[in-house]
Amino acid sequence: MISYTIRRLLMLIPVLIGMSLITFSIIHLIPGNPAQTILGEQATPQAIEQLEEQLGLNQPYFVQYGNYMMGLLQGDLGTSLRTKASISSEIWPYLAATIELTIFAMVFAVIVGVNAGIISAWKQNSLFDYTSMLIALIGVSMPIFWLGLLEQWIFAQNLGWLPAFGRGNPRDPVETVTNFYLLDSIINGRPDQLWTSFKHLILPGVALGTIPMAIIARMTRSSMLEVLRSDYIRTVEAKGSHTLSVVYRHGFKNAVIPVLTVVGLQTGTLLGGAILTETIFSWPGVGRYVYEAIGNRDYPVIQSGIIVIATIFVFINLIVDLLYTYIDPRIKY
């Protein structure tokens, strides 16, 4: 297990280097001049040239890339061209907001999707099976922006049960410690803020988790149907084991690897693809942070934001690979 983990970690090095090189190259192919954007349309060529020299934008491509990689190795993501602030400190509150939303969405998706898939396979061709798979099909097909607006219209505007925007009450802001509002509310001993933060998570979390939930349900059902037809399942049933034990303990344990793959991929996708949800619900996440940087031609913020999200995605896949070996020890051989 240790040697397998070390090999997988060493394999990440060329992946991360290639990812940073591709990201850096694509960002520098974006039309527009950052110095021109910062100084405005009326800036003189001399002023633009001076700012380019000050920011190092007139240096050769590989020199700029080398300087950027040296900064990354030291934990420095660079400085925002627009705000002049350190990106390492500036990006964390946005990243924490996105991670909190993603975790909530994936917990919802996994709990609902896995159990719906298991029961659908167990009760194949029943009314529950047809209904749940129809809902899963609708969930995969439904545009996330339409679902978000529908949620706001029903639960926020008409029923008034849940807030439609933001992360918390602006008149009673959470005193940030980790920038995870649920955790900070617990640390500060504020159950009222905990409940408020949780309510703000529900609508965007459900909207964001609907597509992964549908995909997980369909994958779980497909995997479970194959396992439940196996000879060893019939043997366990013949021994008189309880039905739930047969389905969950013996069946799902052997069907979980494809499901785990989908969960890992969907978690990484949500971290980088939550921009629509964050826009609709005014959620101050990293997607909106990078989107605004694109409009401002803030190259360091764009490339650092992409690299941070991509790095998290890579490590999520690493965790999934290691879980494979825990679930099925034969994989590491």
C-alpha positions as CSV (number, residue, x, y, z in Angstrom):
1,M,0.0,0.0,0.0
2,I,2.8,2.5,0.9
3,S,4.8,1.7,-2.3
4,Y,1.6,2.1,-4.4
5,T,0.9,5.4,-2.8
6,I,4.4,6.7,-3.4
7,R,4.2,5.6,-7.1
8,R,0.9,7.4,-7.5
9,L,2.3,10.6,-5.9
10,L,5.4,10.5,-8.2
11,M,3.1,10.2,-11.2
12,L,1.4,13.4,-10.2
13,I,4.6,15.5,-10.7
14,P,4.6,15.3,-14.6
15,V,0.8,15.8,-14.6
16,L,1.0,18.9,-12.5
17,I,3.9,20.3,-14.6
18,G,2.1,19.6,-17.8
19,M,-1.1,21.1,-16.4
20,S,0.7,24.4,-15.4
21,L,2.4,24.6,-18.8
22,I,-0.8,24.2,-20.7
23,T,-2.7,26.7,-18.5
24,F,0.1,29.2,-18.7
25,S,0.2,28.9,-22.5
26,I,-3.5,29.2,-23.0
27,I,-3.8,32.2,-20.7
28,H,-1.1,34.1,-22.7
29,L,-2.9,33.3,-26.0
30,I,-6.0,35.3,-24.8
31,P,-6.4,38.4,-26.9
32,G,-5.8,41.7,-25.2
33,N,-3.1,43.5,-23.2
34,P,-3.3,43.5,-19.4
35,A,-1.3,46.7,-19.2
36,Q,-3.8,48.3,-21.6
37,T,-6.7,47.1,-19.5
38,I,-5.2,48.4,-16.3
39,L,-4.3,51.8,-17.6
40,G,-7.4,52.3,-19.8
41,E,-8.0,53.1,-23.5
42,Q,-6.4,56.6,-23.2
43,A,-3.1,55.3,-22.0
44,T,0.0,56.3,-24.0
45,P,2.3,53.7,-25.6
46,Q,5.1,54.8,-23.2
47,A,2.9,54.3,-20.1
48,I,1.9,50.8,-21.4
49,E,5.5,49.9,-22.1
50,Q,6.6,51.1,-18.7
51,L,3.9,49.0,-16.9
52,E,4.7,45.9,-19.0
53,E,8.3,46.2,-17.9
54,Q,7.2,46.7,-14.3
55,L,5.0,43.6,-14.4
56,G,7.5,41.5,-16.3
57,L,5.1,41.1,-19.3
58,N,7.8,42.1,-21.8
59,Q,10.0,39.2,-20.8
60,P,10.3,36.1,-23.0
61,Y,7.6,33.4,-22.6
62,F,9.8,30.8,-20.9
63,V,11.3,33.4,-18.5
64,Q,7.8,34.4,-17.4
65,Y,6.9,30.7,-17.0
66,G,10.0,30.0,-15.1
67,N,9.4,32.9,-12.7
68,Y,5.8,31.7,-12.2
69,M,6.8,28.2,-11.4
70,M,9.4,29.4,-8.9
71,G,6.7,31.3,-7.2
72,L,4.4,28.3,-7.2
73,L,7.0,26.1,-5.6
74,Q,7.3,28.7,-2.8
75,G,3.5,28.8,-2.3
76,D,3.2,32.2,-4.1
77,L,0.4,32.3,-6.6
78,G,1.4,35.8,-7.7
79,T,-0.2,39.2,-7.4
80,S,-3.5,40.4,-8.9
81,L,-2.9,43.0,-11.6
82,R,-6.2,44.7,-10.7
83,T,-6.2,44.8,-6.9
84,K,-2.4,44.5,-6.3
85,A,-3.2,42.0,-3.5
86,S,-1.6,38.6,-3.0
87,I,-3.7,35.9,-4.8
88,S,-2.8,33.3,-2.2
89,S,-4.7,35.3,0.5
90,E,-7.3,36.7,-1.8
91,I,-8.5,33.5,-3.4
92,W,-9.0,31.5,-0.2
93,P,-12.4,32.9,0.9
94,Y,-13.7,32.3,-2.6
95,L,-12.3,28.8,-2.7
96,A,-13.7,28.0,0.8
97,A,-17.1,29.1,-0.4
98,T,-17.0,26.8,-3.4
99,I,-15.6,23.8,-1.4
100,E,-18.4,24.2,1.1
101,L,-21.0,24.4,-1.6
102,T,-19.5,21.4,-3.4
103,I,-19.4,19.2,-0.3
104,F,-23.0,20.0,0.5
105,A,-24.0,19.2,-3.1
106,M,-22.1,16.0,-3.2
107,V,-23.4,14.8,0.2
108,F,-26.9,15.4,-1.2
109,A,-26.1,13.7,-4.5
110,V,-24.4,10.6,-2.9
111,I,-27.1,10.0,-0.3
112,V,-30.0,10.3,-2.7
113,G,-28.4,8.9,-5.8
114,V,-26.8,5.8,-4.2
115,N,-29.9,4.8,-2.3
116,A,-32.2,5.4,-5.3
117,G,-29.9,3.3,-7.5
118,I,-29.7,0.5,-5.0
119,I,-33.4,0.3,-4.4
120,S,-34.1,0.6,-8.2
121,A,-31.8,-2.4,-8.8
122,W,-33.3,-4.3,-5.9
123,K,-36.9,-3.6,-7.1
124,Q,-36.1,-3.8,-10.8
125,N,-39.1,-3.0,-13.1
126,S,-41.2,-1.8,-10.2
127,L,-43.0,1.5,-10.0
128,F,-40.2,2.9,-7.8
129,D,-37.6,1.8,-10.4
130,Y,-39.4,3.5,-13.3
131,T,-40.1,6.6,-11.3
132,S,-36.6,7.1,-9.9
133,M,-34.9,6.5,-13.3
134,L,-37.3,9.0,-14.9
135,I,-36.4,11.5,-12.3
136,A,-32.7,10.7,-12.9
137,L,-33.2,11.3,-16.7
138,I,-34.9,14.6,-16.0
139,G,-32.1,15.5,-13.6
140,V,-29.4,14.9,-16.2
141,S,-31.3,16.7,-18.9
142,M,-32.4,19.8,-16.9
143,P,-30.3,23.0,-17.3
144,I,-28.9,24.0,-14.0
145,F,-29.7,27.7,-14.5
146,W,-33.4,26.8,-15.1
147,L,-33.5,24.6,-12.0
148,G,-31.9,27.3,-9.9
149,L,-34.4,30.0,-11.1
150,L,-37.3,27.5,-10.5
151,E,-36.1,26.8,-6.9
152,Q,-35.9,30.6,-6.2
153,W,-39.4,31.1,-7.6
154,I,-41.0,28.3,-5.6
155,F,-39.1,28.1,-2.3
156,A,-37.9,31.7,-1.9
157,Q,-40.4,33.9,-3.6
158,N,-43.7,32.1,-3.3
159,L,-43.3,30.0,-0.1
160,G,-40.6,32.1,1.6
161,W,-39.0,29.1,3.2
162,L,-35.4,29.6,2.1
163,P,-33.2,32.5,1.1
164,A,-32.4,33.0,-2.5
165,F,-29.1,34.8,-2.5
166,G,-25.7,34.9,-0.7
167,R,-24.1,32.8,2.0
168,G,-25.5,34.4,5.2
169,N,-27.3,37.3,6.8
170,P,-25.4,40.5,5.8
171,R,-26.7,42.3,9.0
172,D,-25.2,39.5,11.2
173,P,-22.0,38.4,9.3
174,V,-20.2,35.2,10.4
175,E,-16.9,35.9,12.2
176,T,-14.6,34.1,9.8
177,V,-11.9,31.7,11.2
178,T,-11.6,29.1,8.4
179,N,-14.0,30.9,5.9
180,F,-16.2,27.7,6.0
181,Y,-19.4,29.3,7.4
182,L,-20.9,26.2,8.9
183,L,-17.6,25.3,10.7
184,D,-17.0,28.9,11.8
185,S,-20.5,29.2,13.2
186,I,-19.8,26.1,15.3
187,I,-16.4,27.4,16.4
188,N,-18.0,30.8,17.4
189,G,-20.8,29.0,19.3
190,R,-23.5,30.6,17.2
191,P,-26.2,28.0,16.4
192,D,-28.4,30.8,14.9
193,Q,-25.7,31.6,12.3
194,L,-25.2,27.8,11.7
195,W,-28.9,27.5,10.9
196,T,-28.8,30.6,8.7
197,S,-25.7,29.4,6.8
198,F,-27.3,26.0,6.3
199,K,-30.5,27.4,4.9
200,H,-28.5,29.5,2.4
201,L,-26.7,26.3,1.3
202,I,-29.9,24.3,0.5
203,L,-31.1,25.9,-2.8
204,P,-27.7,26.3,-4.5
205,G,-26.5,22.9,-3.1
206,V,-29.6,21.0,-4.4
207,A,-29.3,22.8,-7.8
208,L,-25.6,22.0,-8.1
209,G,-26.1,18.4,-6.9
210,T,-29.0,17.4,-9.1
211,I,-27.0,16.3,-12.1
212,P,-24.4,14.3,-10.1
213,M,-27.3,12.8,-8.1
214,A,-28.9,11.6,-11.4
215,I,-25.6,10.2,-12.8
216,I,-24.8,8.4,-9.5
217,A,-28.3,6.9,-9.3
218,R,-28.0,5.5,-12.9
219,M,-24.5,4.2,-12.4
220,T,-25.4,2.6,-9.0
221,R,-28.4,0.9,-10.5
222,S,-26.4,-0.4,-13.5
223,S,-23.6,-1.7,-11.3
224,M,-25.9,-3.3,-8.7
225,L,-28.0,-5.1,-11.4
226,E,-24.8,-6.8,-12.6
227,V,-23.8,-7.8,-9.0
228,L,-27.2,-8.9,-7.9
229,R,-27.2,-11.5,-10.7
230,S,-24.0,-13.0,-9.5
231,D,-23.8,-16.6,-8.2
232,Y,-22.4,-15.6,-4.8
233,I,-25.4,-13.3,-4.2
234,R,-27.7,-16.3,-4.8
235,T,-25.6,-18.3,-2.4
236,V,-25.9,-15.6,0.3
237,E,-29.6,-15.5,-0.2
238,A,-29.9,-19.3,0.0
239,K,-28.1,-19.1,3.4
240,G,-31.0,-17.1,4.7
241,S,-29.3,-13.7,5.1
242,H,-31.5,-10.7,5.7
243,T,-32.4,-8.9,2.4
244,L,-30.8,-5.6,3.5
245,S,-27.6,-7.4,4.4
246,V,-27.5,-9.1,1.0
247,V,-28.2,-5.8,-0.9
248,Y,-26.0,-3.3,1.1
249,R,-23.3,-5.4,2.7
250,H,-22.6,-8.0,0.0
251,G,-24.0,-6.4,-3.1
252,F,-23.1,-2.7,-2.9
253,K,-19.6,-3.4,-1.5
254,N,-18.8,-5.2,-4.8
255,A,-20.6,-2.6,-6.9
256,V,-19.1,0.5,-5.3
257,I,-16.0,1.0,-7.5
258,P,-17.7,2.4,-10.6
259,V,-19.8,4.5,-8.3
260,L,-16.8,5.8,-6.5
261,T,-15.2,6.7,-9.9
262,V,-18.3,8.8,-10.8
263,V,-18.3,10.5,-7.4
264,G,-14.7,11.5,-7.7
265,L,-15.1,12.9,-11.2
266,Q,-18.3,14.7,-10.3
267,T,-16.7,16.3,-7.2
268,G,-13.8,17.7,-9.3
269,T,-16.2,18.9,-11.9
270,L,-18.4,20.8,-9.4
271,L,-15.3,22.6,-8.0
272,G,-14.6,24.1,-11.4
273,G,-18.0,24.2,-12.9
274,A,-20.1,25.9,-10.3
275,I,-20.0,29.3,-12.1
276,L,-23.7,29.2,-13.2
277,T,-24.9,28.2,-9.7
278,E,-22.7,30.8,-8.1
279,T,-24.0,33.5,-10.5
280,I,-27.7,32.7,-10.0
281,F,-27.5,32.5,-6.2
282,S,-24.9,35.3,-5.8
283,W,-22.6,32.8,-4.2
284,P,-19.1,34.3,-3.7
285,G,-17.2,31.3,-5.0
286,V,-14.0,30.8,-7.0
287,G,-15.9,30.4,-10.2
288,R,-17.1,33.9,-10.1
289,Y,-13.7,35.1,-8.9
290,V,-12.0,33.7,-12.0
291,Y,-14.9,34.8,-14.3
292,E,-14.5,38.4,-13.1
293,A,-10.7,38.1,-13.6
294,I,-11.3,37.1,-17.2
295,G,-13.2,40.2,-17.9
296,N,-10.5,42.3,-16.3
297,R,-7.6,40.5,-18.2
298,D,-6.1,39.7,-14.8
299,Y,-3.8,36.9,-16.1
300,P,-2.2,35.9,-12.7
301,V,-5.7,35.4,-11.1
302,I,-7.0,33.4,-14.1
303,Q,-4.0,31.0,-14.3
304,S,-3.7,30.7,-10.5
305,G,-7.4,30.0,-10.1
306,I,-7.4,27.4,-12.8
307,I,-4.3,25.7,-11.5
308,V,-5.7,25.6,-7.9
309,I,-8.9,24.0,-9.1
310,A,-7.1,21.6,-11.4
311,T,-4.7,20.6,-8.6
312,I,-7.6,19.8,-6.3
313,F,-9.2,17.8,-9.1
314,V,-5.9,15.8,-9.5
315,F,-5.7,15.1,-5.8
316,I,-9.3,14.0,-5.6
317,N,-8.6,11.4,-8.3
318,L,-5.5,10.3,-6.3
319,I,-7.8,9.8,-3.2
320,V,-10.2,7.8,-5.4
321,D,-7.3,5.6,-6.6
322,L,-6.2,4.9,-3.1
323,L,-9.7,4.1,-2.0
324,Y,-9.8,1.5,-4.8
325,T,-7.0,-0.4,-3.1
326,Y,-8.7,-0.2,0.2
327,I,-12.0,-1.6,-1.2
328,D,-10.3,-4.2,-3.5
329,P,-6.7,-5.0,-2.4
330,R,-6.1,-6.8,-5.7
331,I,-5.9,-3.5,-7.6
332,K,-2.5,-2.5,-6.1
333,Y,-1.0,-5.6,-7.6
